[in-house]
Structures are given as C-alpha cells and as structure tokens.
Amino acid sequence: MRTAHNGDPANRLSVVYTVHVVEGGEQGFLDAYEQIRKSVASVPGHIIERLGEPVDDSRQWVITSEWETPEHFFSWQQSEDHRELLVPLRNWVDRTQSLRYRVVQETMGVPS
C-alpha cells in the first residue's frame, strides 16, 4: 500500500463529486471550477484535487480530492467561502452526487 505524502494514510479522506453539466454549459462549468480549484489549493489539510472529463457524451464530470483528515474536509465544506464558491457552479450543473470514503487498500501497477 502506498502512503500519503501528508498525515497518516489511515486518517485520509477521499471525496468523489460527480456533476452532470447542462448541455452547452461546459465552458461555464470549467470557469466556475477554476475558482474552486484555486481556492481549495490553499485550504489546510487539502492534499490533491483532480477534475475528470467524460470520454463519452454523458456530460458527467468527476471531481476527486484527498484530505489529510475528514475534519479538514468538513471544516472547509461548511465554510462560508465554500458556499460562495459553489453559487456560480450551480448555473452549469443540474445533478450532483458526493461520496466520501477512506482508502483501505491501494494497488499500484508495475511500471512498464
């Protein structure tokens, strides 16, 4: 199992946030996400943020992040800054789902 670069791996929190972008709203979504990305980079306990673009025509984007502890994430999520950052995003998204979990096993491939 690979270890995290910050904190105890057993305490890390992984978050998967799926968003369904409205038709024609990709650029607006990307602009709104850029503000979130810049802001979260300086939040205590934040390790990494990733944005995944759909490879089909589903318009289902995925945002994943890792946090040193659940407390770091929930503190940010419940902040006024976080709520304000999400307002523009809502103009471009019609469905969301959020999953939060701890990684209990991780398998790495062998480099080729």
GUDRENFI-427504 format. One record per residue: residue number from 1; x, y, z of N, C-alpha, C in turn. Coordinates in steps of 0.001 Angstrom, whole numbers. Layout:
N
+-----+---------+---------+---------+---------+---------+---------+---------+---------+---------+
! num !      nu !      nv !      nw !     cau !     cav !     caw !      cu !      cv !      cw !
+-----+---------+---------+---------+---------+---------+---------+---------+---------+---------+
! NUM !       X !       Y !       Z !       X !       Y !       Z !       X !       Y !       Z !
...
+-----+---------+---------+---------+---------+---------+---------+---------+---------+---------+
end
This chain:
112
+-----+---------+---------+---------+---------+---------+---------+---------+---------+---------+
! num !      nu !      nv !      nw !     cau !     cav !     caw !      cu !      cv !      cw !
+-----+---------+---------+---------+---------+---------+---------+---------+---------+---------+
!   1 !     841 !   -1172 !       0 !       0 !       0 !       0 !     887 !    1236 !       0 !
!   2 !     574 !    2200 !    -836 !    1308 !    3452 !    -918 !     881 !    4360 !     229 !
!   3 !    1804 !    5129 !     766 !    1464 !    6050 !    1837 !    1245 !    7446 !    1283 !
!   4 !     481 !    8212 !    1996 !     216 !    9590 !    1592 !    1415 !   10453 !    1908 !
!   5 !    1546 !   11568 !    1205 !    2659 !   12449 !    1483 !    2389 !   13329 !    2694 !
!   6 !    1159 !   13430 !    3142 !     801 !   14222 !    4313 !     -71 !   13387 !    5239 !
!   7 !     246 !   13397 !    6535 !    -614 !   12753 !    7511 !    -581 !   11245 !    7440 !
!   8 !   -1312 !   10640 !    8348 !   -1427 !    9187 !    8439 !   -2404 !    8709 !    7370 !
!   9 !   -1979 !    7771 !    6493 !   -2874 !    7292 !    5434 !   -4199 !    6751 !    5962 !
!  10 !   -4195 !    6206 !    7168 !   -5427 !    5652 !    7729 !   -6442 !    6742 !    8049 !
!  11 !   -5983 !    7983 !    8200 !   -6886 !    9083 !    8531 !   -7350 !    9866 !    7315 !
!  12 !   -6737 !    9637 !    6147 !   -7087 !   10405 !    4946 !   -8550 !   10217 !    4566 !
!  13 !   -9098 !   11227 !    3939 !  -10446 !   11151 !    3403 !  -10374 !   11400 !    1909 !
!  14 !  -11027 !   10555 !    1140 !  -11158 !   10748 !    -300 !  -12592 !   11162 !    -590 !
!  15 !  -12735 !   12106 !   -1515 !  -14054 !   12607 !   -1873 !  -14209 !   12509 !   -3385 !
!  16 !  -15330 !   11951 !   -3819 !  -15677 !   11890 !   -5235 !  -16966 !   12672 !   -5395 !
!  17 !  -16934 !   13672 !   -6258 !  -18082 !   14529 !   -6503 !  -18383 !   14451 !   -7990 !
!  18 !  -19534 !   13896 !   -8336 !  -19907 !   13820 !   -9747 !  -20906 !   14926 !  -10050 !
!  19 !  -20717 !   15529 !  -11210 !  -21603 !   16611 !  -11628 !  -22039 !   16364 !  -13063 !
!  20 !  -23302 !   16566 !  -13311 !  -23837 !   16453 !  -14657 !  -23983 !   17869 !  -15186 !
!  21 !  -23170 !   18226 !  -16166 !  -23145 !   19581 !  -16715 !  -24267 !   19737 !  -17733 !
!  22 !  -24980 !   20858 !  -17638 !  -26080 !   21101 !  -18567 !  -25531 !   21214 !  -19990 !
!  23 !  -26365 !   20873 !  -20949 !  -25941 !   20920 !  -22351 !  -25471 !   22327 !  -22719 !
!  24 !  -24290 !   22400 !  -23295 !  -23710 !   23674 !  -23685 !  -23055 !   24442 !  -22549 !
!  25 !  -23023 !   23871 !  -21364 !  -22502 !   24587 !  -20200 !  -21078 !   24256 !  -19816 !
!  26 !  -20359 !   23536 !  -20674 !  -19017 !   23073 !  -20313 !  -18067 !   24222 !  -19972 !
!  27 !  -18030 !   25270 !  -20789 !  -17091 !   26364 !  -20523 !  -17456 !   27116 !  -19245 !
!  28 !  -18734 !   27340 !  -19026 !  -19168 !   27983 !  -17784 !  -18796 !   27147 !  -16573 !
!  29 !  -18991 !   25836 !  -16688 !  -18605 !   24925 !  -15606 !  -17100 !   25002 !  -15357 !
!  30 !  -16314 !   24951 !  -16418 !  -14849 !   24995 !  -16265 !  -14394 !   26318 !  -15644 !
!  31 !  -15016 !   27414 !  -16017 !  -14672 !   28711 !  -15431 !  -14995 !   28732 !  -13935 !
!  32 !  -16161 !   28222 !  -13572 !  -16552 !   28175 !  -12159 !  -15646 !   27231 !  -11382 !
!  33 !  -15322 !   26088 !  -11974 !  -14447 !   25130 !  -11298 !  -13059 !   25725 !  -11071 !
!  34 !  -12576 !   26535 !  -11993 !  -11248 !   27145 !  -11862 !  -11153 !   27970 !  -10581 !
!  35 !  -12207 !   28662 !  -10237 !  -12205 !   29445 !   -8992 !  -12167 !   28527 !   -7773 !
!  36 !  -12899 !   27430 !   -7824 !  -12891 !   26467 !   -6719 !  -11502 !   25855 !   -6586 !
!  37 !  -10916 !   25472 !   -7708 !   -9592 !   24839 !   -7702 !   -8547 !   25755 !   -7079 !
!  38 !   -8565 !   27009 !   -7457 !   -7595 !   27958 !   -6908 !   -7785 !   28134 !   -5406 !
!  39 !   -9017 !   28181 !   -4960 !   -9306 !   28393 !   -3549 !   -8922 !   27180 !   -2698 !
!  40 !   -9287 !   25993 !   -3147 !   -9062 !   24796 !   -2332 !   -7571 !   24471 !   -2197 !
!  41 !   -6761 !   24930 !   -3127 !   -5322 !   24642 !   -3072 !   -4672 !   25177 !   -1800 !
!  42 !   -5246 !   26209 !   -1206 !   -4643 !   26801 !      -6 !   -5345 !   26397 !    1290 !
!  43 !   -6306 !   25494 !    1214 !   -7055 !   25081 !    2399 !   -6217 !   24094 !    3225 !
!  44 !   -6089 !   24331 !    4524 !   -5342 !   23394 !    5373 !   -5908 !   21980 !    5274 !
!  45 !   -5032 !   21006 !    5147 !   -5431 !   19607 !    5080 !   -5723 !   19090 !    3683 !
!  46 !   -5808 !   19976 !    2709 !   -6073 !   19548 !    1334 !   -4794 !   18979 !     731 !
!  47 !   -4888 !   17797 !     111 !   -3713 !   17134 !    -475 !   -3708 !   17281 !   -1984 !
!  48 !   -4810 !   16903 !   -2632 !   -4840 !   16930 !   -4099 !   -6280 !   17066 !   -4580 !
!  49 !   -6427 !   17672 !   -5737 !   -7720 !   17851 !   -6397 !   -7552 !   17410 !   -7851 !
!  50 !   -8521 !   16674 !   -8364 !   -8470 !   16237 !   -9760 !   -9826 !   16472 !  -10412 !
!  51 !   -9793 !   16865 !  -11685 !  -11015 !   17023 !  -12468 !  -10975 !   16035 !  -13606 !
!  52 !  -12016 !   15230 !  -13725 !  -12106 !   14251 !  -14803 !  -13187 !   14634 !  -15790 !
!  53 !  -12805 !   14668 !  -17064 !  -13717 !   14997 !  -18158 !  -14293 !   13696 !  -18730 !
!  54 !  -15579 !   13666 !  -19060 !  -16144 !   12445 !  -19633 !  -15538 !   12136 !  -21008 !
!  55 !  -15381 !   10859 !  -21288 !  -14847 !   10438 !  -22593 !  -15974 !   10029 !  -23536 !
!  56 !  -17203 !   10157 !  -23064 !  -18361 !    9879 !  -23909 !  -19222 !   11149 !  -23939 !
!  57 !  -20441 !   11042 !  -24371 !  -21291 !   12233 !  -24446 !  -22219 !   12367 !  -23235 !
!  58 !  -21818 !   11798 !  -22093 !  -22675 !   11777 !  -20913 !  -22764 !   13117 !  -20176 !
!  59 !  -21786 !   14012 !  -20372 !  -21693 !   15281 !  -19655 !  -21528 !   15083 !  -18151 !
!  60 !  -21094 !   13865 !  -17748 !  -20883 !   13527 !  -16339 !  -19410 !   13735 !  -15994 !
!  61 !  -19083 !   14822 !  -15319 !  -17724 !   15152 !  -14908 !  -17499 !   14630 !  -13500 !
!  62 !  -16229 !   14399 !  -13139 !  -15889 !   13883 !  -11821 !  -14809 !   14763 !  -11198 !
!  63 !  -15056 !   15177 !   -9971 !  -14069 !   15920 !   -9196 !  -13679 !   15031 !   -8030 !
!  64 !  -12387 !   14745 !   -7896 !  -11927 !   13947 !   -6768 !  -10936 !   14772 !   -5962 !
!  65 !  -10927 !   14543 !   -4675 !   -9962 !   15220 !   -3818 !   -9571 !   14308 !   -2668 !
!  66 !   -8399 !   14584 !   -2122 !   -7935 !   13866 !    -935 !   -7599 !   14883 !     133 !
!  67 !   -7884 !   14495 !    1366 !   -7719 !   15354 !    2532 !   -6972 !   14601 !    3621 !
!  68 !   -6178 !   15321 !    4402 !   -5412 !   14687 !    5475 !   -6327 !   14011 !    6488 !
!  69 !   -7469 !   14638 !    6793 !   -8444 !   14054 !    7729 !   -9851 !   14459 !    7294 !
!  70 !  -10867 !   13725 !    7725 !  -12242 !   14151 !    7441 !  -12539 !   15531 !    8027 !
!  71 !  -11972 !   15834 !    9175 !  -12222 !   17124 !    9812 !  -11780 !   18293 !    8934 !
!  72 !  -10640 !   18134 !    8256 !  -10188 !   19191 !    7344 !  -11220 !   19433 !    6243 !
!  73 !  -11696 !   18356 !    5639 !  -12671 !   18493 !    4556 !  -13969 !   19119 !    5053 !
!  74 !  -14521 !   18585 !    6148 !  -15817 !   19076 !    6617 !  -15728 !   20520 !    7095 !
!  75 !  -14613 !   20915 !    7643 !  -14416 !   22300 !    8046 !  -14494 !   23214 !    6821 !
!  76 !  -13823 !   22813 !    5731 !  -13870 !   23607 !    4501 !  -15270 !   23575 !    3892 !
!  77 !  -15874 !   22389 !    3837 !  -17184 !   22235 !    3206 !  -18248 !   23091 !    3895 !
!  78 !  -18135 !   23255 !    5180 !  -19137 !   24003 !    5934 !  -18830 !   25491 !    6032 !
!  79 !  -17742 !   25928 !    5419 !  -17347 !   27336 !    5500 !  -18168 !   28201 !    4544 !
!  80 !  -18243 !   29473 !    4870 !  -18930 !   30441 !    4009 !  -18217 !   30554 !    2663 !
!  81 !  -16869 !   30490 !    2661 !  -16091 !   30537 !    1414 !  -16540 !   29444 !     448 !
!  82 !  -16681 !   28235 !     965 !  -17088 !   27100 !     137 !  -18478 !   27333 !    -445 !
!  83 !  -19399 !   27764 !     380 !  -20767 !   28003 !    -101 !  -20780 !   29064 !   -1197 !
!  84 !  -20010 !   30133 !   -1029 !  -19964 !   31197 !   -2034 !  -19351 !   30700 !   -3347 !
!  85 !  -18335 !   29828 !   -3249 !  -17696 !   29300 !   -4451 !  -18641 !   28438 !   -5275 !
!  86 !  -19582 !   27777 !   -4623 !  -20489 !   26873 !   -5330 !  -21616 !   27593 !   -6059 !
!  87 !  -21906 !   28825 !   -5695 !  -23033 !   29540 !   -6316 !  -22905 !   29577 !   -7840 !
!  88 !  -21779 !   30041 !   -8433 !  -21691 !   30064 !   -9899 !  -21737 !   28676 !  -10533 !
!  89 !  -21238 !   27675 !   -9839 !  -21228 !   26313 !  -10367 !  -22646 !   25803 !  -10611 !
!  90 !  -23559 !   26193 !   -9759 !  -24957 !   25711 !   -9865 !  -25633 !   26147 !  -11162 !
!  91 !  -25118 !   27204 !  -11791 !  -25696 !   27642 !  -13067 !  -25414 !   26649 !  -14192 !
!  92 !  -24409 !   25812 !  -14037 !  -23942 !   24943 !  -15120 !  -24159 !   23463 !  -14842 !
!  93 !  -24711 !   23127 !  -13679 !  -24850 !   21731 !  -13253 !  -26295 !   21474 !  -12870 !
!  94 !  -26846 !   20341 !  -13349 !  -28226 !   20028 !  -12971 !  -28359 !   18822 !  -12045 !
!  95 !  -27290 !   18041 !  -11863 !  -27325 !   16912 !  -10926 !  -25946 !   16737 !  -10312 !
!  96 !  -25921 !   16386 !   -9039 !  -24649 !   16122 !   -8355 !  -24789 !   14909 !   -7451 !
!  97 !  -23647 !   14330 !   -7135 !  -23591 !   13262 !   -6136 !  -22236 !   13362 !   -5467 !
!  98 !  -22209 !   13176 !   -4152 !  -20961 !   13253 !   -3405 !  -20767 !   11965 !   -2611 !
!  99 !  -19572 !   11391 !   -2749 !  -19196 !   10197 !   -1999 !  -17947 !   10508 !   -1194 !
! 100 !  -17912 !   10072 !      43 !  -16743 !   10288 !     898 !  -16346 !    8951 !    1497 !
! 101 !  -15044 !    8662 !    1452 !  -14601 !    7350 !    1937 !  -13135 !    7391 !    2342 !
! 102 !  -12754 !    6394 !    3117 !  -11347 !    6178 !    3471 !  -10810 !    5059 !    2587 !
! 103 !   -9619 !    5232 !    2078 !   -8977 !    4191 !    1276 !   -8427 !    3145 !    2244 !
! 104 !   -8855 !    1885 !    2075 !   -8367 !     821 !    2949 !   -7344 !     -63 !    2248 !
! 105 !   -7335 !     -46 !     925 !   -6332 !    -764 !     154 !   -6077 !      -7 !   -1128 !
! 106 !   -4832 !     -75 !   -1585 !   -4463 !     580 !   -2835 !   -3451 !    -309 !   -3539 !
! 107 !   -3716 !    -637 !   -4780 !   -2827 !   -1485 !   -5561 !   -2222 !    -668 !   -6684 !
! 108 !    -928 !    -687 !   -6779 !    -222 !      72 !   -7816 !     238 !    -904 !   -8904 !
! 109 !     157 !    -470 !  -10138 !     640 !   -1271 !  -11253 !    2160 !   -1237 !  -11312 !
! 110 !    2713 !   -2201 !  -11997 !    4151 !   -2271 !  -12190 !    4503 !   -1398 !  -13395 !
! 111 !    5446 !    -475 !  -13254 !    5818 !     371 !  -14392 !    6280 !    -484 !  -15575 !
! 112 !    5902 !     -60 !  -16787 !    6298 !    -837 !  -17967 !    7538 !    -267 !  -18597 !
+-----+---------+---------+---------+---------+---------+---------+---------+---------+---------+
end
